[in-house]
Amino acid sequence: MSRVVYGIGEVVFDIIFKRGIPVDGKPGGAILNSLVSLSRLNIETTLIADCVNDSVGKLIENFLVGNNVNVDSIKWYNTGRSRLALAFLNTSNDADYLFYKMQSEENLNLNYPIPVESDIILFGSYYGIKPEIRDGLTEFLNKASIAGNCIVYDPNFRKSHLSMLEQVRPYIFANFKYADIVKGSSEDFYYIFNEKSPQEVYSKFVERGGSILILTSAEKSVWFFHPEFSFQVSVPDINPISTIGAGDSFSAGIIYGLIINNISKLDIKILDKNVWLQIVNTAIKCAISVCMSYENYVPHSYNNTLK
């Protein structure tokens, strides 16, 4: 049976600057990046999002269709302007962002599909905590869980969200409970918990209802936490061209590992350490591949390299 990965997240157009000069532009957004990577790994994907039907929106739609991402569940608006993200690369080629929100006077009501057993749900970023879509999102997540879908959550919580942390913290903690796997960066959890120690982060995560946590730390290492064991995997030294999309393709690598190993929702909590090591190392390879270009996604035909 073919497994579909449904991604729920905002869509933006990234404009990348290096030394103050725009060097590239492409569709972005954490969940979009993950789905494009998965699609390039020959996984069936569908994006659940909203977008304005302007020139930028059409460019994004054409890009998604060209990368075999299903766009049937995108809500299109006829008025307003598409979201933009200006990404300024520093000397280490990490990005600082300036976001321009989508402007539309139409009501936000996403087009959720009917969950089917064995499918996988990936959600996160601002869509994971956006009050305007919360009721529809939680209703869909409940249906997906009952249907036997594996649910993966990436908080992708940024410094720009700190002013609303007190308001959305209950949503974040509820998302921990919905998710079978939570993948986040040390930066995400520093802002959420004001804690840098991976062990302390996991302790607070479990207190809030979480179970399996994969914690990335840029170029340093990846921590994996499970109720019965944990491990740390080092990350190879590289000279990145851009780190934009690396974490998103790491998420894609985790999901790719679940699918090629035919791992279901029921299997996740009983997998042994060696299988998780394989999956985490696959995710690291996906993240590294993205760092070697200005693209936000794994290269075309990268699945041949992983195999």
C-alpha positions, 0 to 999 in steps of 0.5 A, a space after each residue: 500500500 502506498 503511504 501518503 505524507 500530509 504536511 500542514 504548514 505555511 507557504 512562503 517565498 524565500 529570498 536569500 541574501 549573502 553579504 547584502 546581495 540577493 543571491 537566490 529565491 525559491 519557495 519555502 516554509 518548513 513543511 513545504 521544504 520537507 515535502 519537496 525533499 520527500 517527493 524527490 525521494 519518491 514518497 507521495 506527498 500532499 501539502 495542506 496550506 493556504 496561499 494567495 493566487 498572485 504571481 508569487 503564488 502561481 510560481 509556488 504552485 508551479 514549483 510544487 507541481 513540478 516536484 510532484 507535491 499534490 496541491 489539491 488541499 491548498 486553500 487559494 485566496 483571490 485577494 491579498 499578497 503572498 508571504 515572503 521571507 528574507 533570509 540573510 546568511 551570516 559568515 557561517 551561512 546560517 540565516 537570520 530571517 525577516 518575514 512579511 506576512 500574507 495579506 488577505 481579507 478572506 477567512 482561513 479555512 484549510 482543506 483537510 483530507 480524510 485520513 487513511 490508515 498508514 498515512 503520515 502527518 507532518 505539522 509544525 511551525 506557526 501553523 502548529 500554534 496559529 489560533 485562527 486554525 487551531 480548532 480545525 487542526 486539532 480536529 484533523 489530528 484527532 481523526 488522523 490519530 484514530 485512523 492510525 496515522 503516524 504524527 510528526 511535529 516540528 515546533 520550529 519555534 523562532 525568536 520572533 515568536 517569543 512575544 506570543 509564547 505565553 499565549 501559545 505554550 498550551 498549544 505547543 504542549 498539546 502538540 507534544 501529546 498528539 505527536 508520535 515523534 517530535 523533532 526540534 532544534 536546541 534553539 526551539 527548546 531553548 525558547 520554549 523551556 529556557 533550557 539548553 541541557 538536552 537531558 533537561 529538555 527531555 525531562 521537561 518534554 516528558 512532563 508535558 506529555 511527550 514521548 519520543 524526541 529527536 533534538 538537533 543542534 546545528 553542526 554539533 550532534 543529534 540527540 535521540 530520546 526514547 522512554 527506554 533509551 537515548 543516544 547521541 550521534 555526531 554530525 560530520 564537519 562540512 563547509 555549508 553553502 547555506 543551512 536553510 532547509 537543512 532541519 526540514 530535510 532532516 525531518 524528511 529523512 526521519 519520515 523516509 526512514 519510517 516508510 522504507 522500513 515499513 514502520 507503522 504508528 504501532 511499531 514506533 514505540 517498540 523499535 530497537 535502538 539500532 533501527 533508530 540509529 539507522 533512521 537518524 543517520 539517514 536524516 543527517 545525510 539528508 540535512 547535509 545534502 541540503 547544506 551544499 547548495 542554495 536549495 532548501 531540499 535534497 537534490 533530485 534522485 537523492 534516493 539513489 544515494 540513500 539506498 
